[in-house]
Amino acid sequence: MAAALSDPAALFSPAACPRLVVKIGSSLLVDRRADTARMARRRLGEIAERQRAGQRIIIVSSGSIALGAKRLGLDKGGRANLEDAQASAAVARSPCRISGKSCSAASS
């Protein structure tokens, strides 16, 4: 246990945690700044490493409204009213439902 306290990442190692849920915020999905893109690539690299090590990775995101609003070109990030928010979330989620396996199409 002392090793885990000195290295918090050890708490989530494949041996200690066979399944890991990773939440990705909306800014990583819609922000086009170079520093955000670098951070996203770094996180995706870490996720890929864990997957190669045998850890089951589940990715969730709070960004469906932001991503859908960007696709629809809606002002206020799709939060001007309930209808915009619902439409934005539906547009962002539809590629996930179609594929049934991967949400990678949702971030393109």
C-alpha positions in Angstrom: 0.0 0.0 0.0 2.9 2.4 0.7 4.0 2.1 -3.0 0.5 3.0 -4.1 0.6 6.2 -2.0 4.0 7.3 -3.4 2.7 6.5 -7.0 -1.0 7.3 -7.3 -1.0 5.8 -10.9 -0.2 2.4 -9.3 -3.8 2.4 -7.9 -5.0 2.2 -11.5 -2.5 -0.2 -12.9 -3.8 -3.1 -15.1 -3.0 -5.5 -12.3 -4.9 -3.5 -9.6 -7.7 -2.2 -11.9 -8.6 -4.5 -14.8 -11.3 -2.1 -16.0 -10.7 1.7 -16.1 -13.3 4.4 -17.0 -11.8 7.5 -18.5 -13.9 10.7 -18.7 -13.0 13.1 -21.5 -14.3 16.6 -21.1 -15.9 18.6 -23.9 -12.9 21.0 -24.3 -10.7 18.1 -25.6 -13.4 17.3 -28.2 -14.0 20.8 -29.5 -11.1 23.0 -28.6 -8.7 23.5 -31.6 -5.8 25.1 -29.7 -2.4 23.4 -30.2 -1.9 22.9 -26.4 -5.2 21.1 -26.1 -4.5 18.9 -29.1 -1.1 18.0 -27.5 -2.8 17.1 -24.2 -5.4 15.0 -26.1 -2.7 13.1 -28.0 -0.8 12.5 -24.7 -3.9 11.2 -23.0 -4.8 9.0 -25.9 -1.3 7.6 -25.9 -1.6 6.7 -22.2 -5.0 5.1 -22.9 -3.5 3.0 -25.7 -0.6 1.9 -23.5 -3.0 0.7 -20.8 -5.1 -1.1 -23.4 -2.0 -2.9 -24.8 -1.1 -3.9 -21.2 -4.5 -5.7 -21.0 -6.6 -3.2 -19.2 -10.2 -2.8 -20.5 -10.7 0.9 -21.1 -14.2 2.6 -21.2 -14.3 6.1 -22.4 -17.1 8.5 -21.5 -17.5 12.1 -22.3 -19.5 15.1 -21.2 -18.9 16.6 -24.6 -21.9 15.3 -26.6 -23.7 18.7 -26.5 -20.6 20.7 -27.3 -19.6 18.4 -30.2 -23.1 18.2 -31.7 -23.5 22.0 -31.4 -20.3 22.5 -33.3 -21.4 20.2 -36.0 -24.8 21.9 -36.2 -23.2 25.4 -36.0 -25.4 26.4 -33.1 -24.6 29.5 -31.0 -24.1 29.2 -27.3 -22.6 25.7 -27.6 -26.1 24.2 -28.1 -27.3 25.4 -24.8 -29.5 28.3 -25.9 -32.6 26.2 -25.2 -33.6 22.6 -24.4 -34.3 21.8 -28.1 -30.8 22.8 -29.1 -29.2 20.8 -26.3 -31.3 17.7 -27.2 -30.5 18.0 -30.9 -26.8 18.6 -30.3 -26.5 15.5 -28.0 -28.4 13.4 -30.5 -26.2 14.4 -33.4 -23.0 13.7 -31.4 -24.2 10.3 -30.2 -25.6 8.9 -33.5 -22.2 7.7 -34.9 -21.8 5.7 -31.7 -25.1 4.0 -32.1 -24.5 3.2 -35.8 -21.2 1.6 -35.1 -22.2 -0.2 -32.0 -18.6 -0.7 -31.1 -16.6 2.5 -31.4 -17.2 6.2 -30.9 -14.1 7.2 -32.8 -16.3 8.6 -35.6 -18.0 11.0 -33.2 -14.8 13.0 -32.8 -14.1 13.5 -36.5 
